């Protein structure tokens, strides 16, 4: 309970699995030394050469079990006292657990599967500021799924046109609108004016007792993240959309602590970290960290025509976002799935369920009546899905 427990799938090369794991653990804690020789790299544990390595920093190998082919499931633990949540935090954890493991000569393949955080560390983070219950209260939808849509300025929308699209969506009955993940402050549709006009348009649309939640994209360099968030919040945005694979995941916690608005985490860029064949990180772990750091919404991906592997993976993400949480008691995070259509909505609803945000991004530019027809068709699919035996 007072250690970080890290789990990998590893396939060693050159060295035995026992030596590979031993070297990896020491690099994560007291360090290893290495130099080049005629026969290749030579590595040794620093603690075998330096007399003042304090035993309190050293970790332990918890388990090594043989997996498929030449892979092994490996769990390593190292002391909670090696990290400080206030100064360092998750960002300091990352080079320890997702650093050298991906470039050591003796590791052929590595996948970081999970990290169990010690309570003293995990309790530093606050989880979603609103969560499922708080967002339902904000939009005035007590039950059932939420339906949202995406504004894409890069299609050529200026702020007035973006506001017109938003008004149509609100009048059609959508609950949620977000900016596209690649559009923050383009010259055609600047952030401040876009948010101001969209918020103004939403103020005159919709119905009594409900409010459309608009999330503005504030993804920025860390030095300007606060500036972007202030622009969006001052202009009336209902929340922030963020690409944490681009800004760094600690940006979620920064927005959570600095502003009192919901946070939406896109997963653009996750493929680079999560889909590599030799070195990768489980998106299940990212989903857990997103929730812990404060995401009210988090993408989970589609189930792609019913492929069993995709369903299994996404089911794990749903459990991480909406299920029980190891460590601190925190709110639940809304899973987000895009790519919905009348062809897949019934099946998707049966899989993802009510506490899900479903995003439409194709048939929203044809005006209010077209958007209303599309939303009605999607809701009819939900009704059909709910009536399945």
Residue pairs with C-beta under 8 A, 6 or more apart in sequence:
1 118
1 119
2 79
2 80
2 81
2 118
2 120
3 59
3 77
3 78
3 79
3 80
3 118
4 77
4 78
4 79
4 80
4 82
4 83
4 93
4 97
4 115
4 116
4 117
4 118
4 121
5 62
5 75
5 76
5 77
5 115
5 116
6 28
6 75
6 76
6 77
6 78
6 97
6 112
6 114
6 115
7 73
7 74
7 75
7 76
7 112
7 113
7 114
7 115
8 73
8 74
8 75
8 76
8 101
8 110
8 111
8 112
8 113
9 67
9 71
9 72
9 73
9 74
9 109
9 110
9 111
9 113
10 17
10 20
10 21
10 24
10 71
10 72
10 74
10 101
10 107
10 109
10 110
11 69
11 70
11 71
11 72
11 107
11 108
11 109
11 110
12 20
12 70
12 72
12 106
12 107
12 108
13 105
13 106
13 107
13 108
14 40
14 105
14 106
15 23
15 106
17 64
17 72
17 74
18 64
19 106
20 104
20 106
20 107
21 61
21 64
21 72
21 74
21 76
22 45
22 61
23 32
23 43
23 45
23 104
23 106
24 76
24 100
24 101
24 104
24 107
25 59
25 60
25 61
25 76
25 78
26 32
26 45
26 46
26 47
26 58
27 100
27 104
28 59
28 76
28 78
28 96
28 97
28 100
29 57
29 58
29 59
29 78
29 79
29 82
30 45
30 46
30 47
30 53
30 57
30 58
31 45
31 46
32 43
32 44
32 45
32 46
33 43
33 44
33 46
33 49
34 41
34 42
34 43
34 44
35 41
35 42
36 42
40 105
41 105
43 106
46 53
47 53
47 58
56 79
56 81
57 78
57 79
57 81
57 82
58 78
58 79
59 76
59 77
59 78
59 79
60 76
60 77
60 78
61 74
61 75
61 76
62 75
62 76
62 77
63 73
63 74
63 75
64 72
64 73
64 74
64 75
65 72
65 73
66 72
67 73
70 108
71 109
73 113
78 96
80 118
80 120
80 121
82 96
83 89
83 92
83 93
83 96
83 121
84 92
85 120
85 121
85 124
85 125
86 124
89 124
89 250
89 253
90 125
90 249
90 250
90 253
90 289
90 293
91 248
91 249
91 250
93 115
97 112
97 115
98 112
98 281
101 107
101 110
101 112
101 279
102 110
102 279
108 278
109 277
109 278
109 279
110 278
110 279
110 280
111 279
111 280
111 281
111 282
112 280
112 281
112 282
112 285
113 282
113 284
113 285
114 282
114 284
114 285
114 288
115 285
116 326
117 292
117 326
117 327
119 327
119 328
122 292
122 326
122 327
122 328
123 327
123 328
125 253
125 292
125 293
125 294
125 328
125 330
126 253
126 256
126 257
126 294
126 330
127 291
127 292
127 294
127 325
127 328
127 330
127 331
128 134
128 262
128 263
128 291
128 294
128 295
128 296
128 330
128 331
128 332
128 333
129 256
129 260
129 261
129 262
129 263
129 294
129 296
129 331
130 138
130 262
130 296
130 331
131 296
131 330
131 331
131 332
131 333
131 334
132 322
132 331
132 332
132 333
132 334
132 355
133 331
133 332
134 262
134 296
134 331
135 146
135 213
135 262
135 296
135 297
135 334
136 142
136 143
138 211
138 213
138 238
138 262
139 146
139 175
139 176
139 210
139 211
139 212
139 213
140 209
140 210
140 211
141 175
141 210
143 354
144 354
144 382
145 349
145 352
145 353
145 354
145 355
145 356
145 357
145 358
145 382
146 175
146 176
146 334
146 356
146 357
146 358
147 173
147 174
147 175
147 176
147 357
147 358
147 360
147 375
147 378
147 379
148 174
148 175
148 176
148 177
148 178
148 357
148 358
148 359
148 360
149 169
149 174
149 176
149 177
149 178
149 359
149 360
149 361
149 364
149 371
150 177
150 178
150 179
150 180
150 338
150 359
150 360
150 361
150 364
151 157
151 162
151 165
151 166
151 177
151 178
151 179
151 180
151 198
152 180
152 183
152 361
153 162
153 179
153 180
153 183
153 186
153 188
153 189
153 194
154 180
154 182
154 183
154 186
155 365
156 188
157 165
157 188
157 189
158 188
158 189
159 189
159 190
159 193
159 194
159 196
159 197
159 198
160 197
162 189
162 194
162 197
162 198
163 194
163 197
163 198
163 200
163 201
164 201
165 364
165 365
166 177
166 198
166 201
166 202
166 205
166 212
166 214
167 201
167 202
167 204
167 205
167 368
168 364
168 367
168 368
168 371
169 177
169 212
169 364
169 371
170 177
170 201
170 202
170 205
170 206
170 212
171 205
171 206
171 368
171 371
171 372
172 368
172 369
172 371
172 372
172 374
172 375
173 207
173 372
173 375
174 212
174 360
174 371
174 375
175 210
175 212
175 213
176 212
176 213
176 214
176 215
176 357
176 359
177 198
177 202
177 212
177 213
177 214
177 215
178 214
178 215
178 217
178 241
178 264
178 359
179 194
179 215
179 216
179 217
179 241
180 217
181 217
181 219
181 241
181 243
181 266
181 268
182 268
183 189
183 217
184 191
184 217
184 218
184 219
184 220
184 228
185 191
185 228
191 216
191 217
191 218
191 228
191 231
191 232
191 235
192 231
192 235
194 216
195 214
195 216
195 231
195 232
195 235
195 236
195 237
196 235
196 236
198 214
199 214
199 235
199 236
199 237
199 238
200 236
202 211
202 212
202 214
205 212
206 212
211 238
212 238
213 238
213 239
213 262
214 237
214 238
214 239
215 237
215 238
215 239
215 240
215 241
215 262
215 264
215 297
216 232
216 235
216 237
216 239
216 240
216 241
217 240
217 241
217 242
217 243
218 225
218 228
218 229
218 231
218 232
218 240
218 241
218 242
218 255
219 228
219 241
219 242
219 243
219 246
219 247
220 227
220 228
220 247
221 247
222 247
222 248
222 251
222 254
225 247
225 251
225 254
225 255
226 254
226 258
229 240
229 255
229 258
229 259
232 240
233 240
233 259
233 261
237 261
238 261
238 262
239 261
239 262
239 263
239 264
239 296
240 255
240 259
240 261
240 262
240 263
240 264
241 264
241 266
242 251
242 252
242 255
242 263
242 264
242 265
242 266
243 265
243 266
243 268
243 269
244 251
244 252
244 265
244 266
244 290
245 267
245 268
245 269
245 270
245 272
245 273
246 268
246 269
249 286
249 289
249 290
249 293
250 293
252 263
252 265
252 290
252 293
252 294
252 295
253 293
253 294
255 261
255 263
255 294
256 263
256 293
256 294
257 294
262 296
262 297
263 294
263 295
263 296
263 297
264 295
264 296
264 297
264 298
264 336
265 290
265 295
265 297
265 298
265 299
266 299
267 283
267 286
267 298
267 299
267 301
270 283
270 286
273 280
273 281
273 286
274 280
274 281
274 282
274 283
274 286
283 301
283 313
283 317
284 313
284 316
284 317
284 320
287 298
287 300
287 317
287 320
287 321
288 320
288 325
290 298
290 333
291 298
291 320
291 321
291 325
291 330
291 332
291 333
292 325
292 327
292 328
292 330
295 333
296 333
296 334
297 333
297 334
297 336
297 357
298 317
298 321
298 333
298 334
298 335
298 336
299 335
299 336
299 337
299 338
300 314
300 317
300 318
300 321
300 335
300 336
300 337
300 352
301 310
301 313
301 314
301 317
301 337
302 310
302 314
302 337
302 338
302 339
302 348
303 310
303 311
303 314
303 347
303 348
303 351
304 310
305 344
306 347
311 351
314 351
317 335
318 335
318 352
321 332
321 333
321 334
321 335
322 332
322 333
322 335
322 355
332 355
334 355
334 356
334 357
335 352
335 355
335 356
335 357
336 356
336 357
336 359
337 348
337 352
337 356
337 357
337 358
337 359
338 358
338 359
338 360
338 361
339 359
340 348
340 358
340 359
340 360
340 378
341 362
342 374
342 377
342 378
342 381
345 358
345 378
345 381
345 382
345 385
346 381
346 382
346 384
346 385
346 388
347 385
348 358
349 358
349 381
349 382
349 385
349 386
350 385
350 388
352 358
358 378
360 374
360 375
360 378
363 370
363 371
363 374
364 370
364 371
364 374
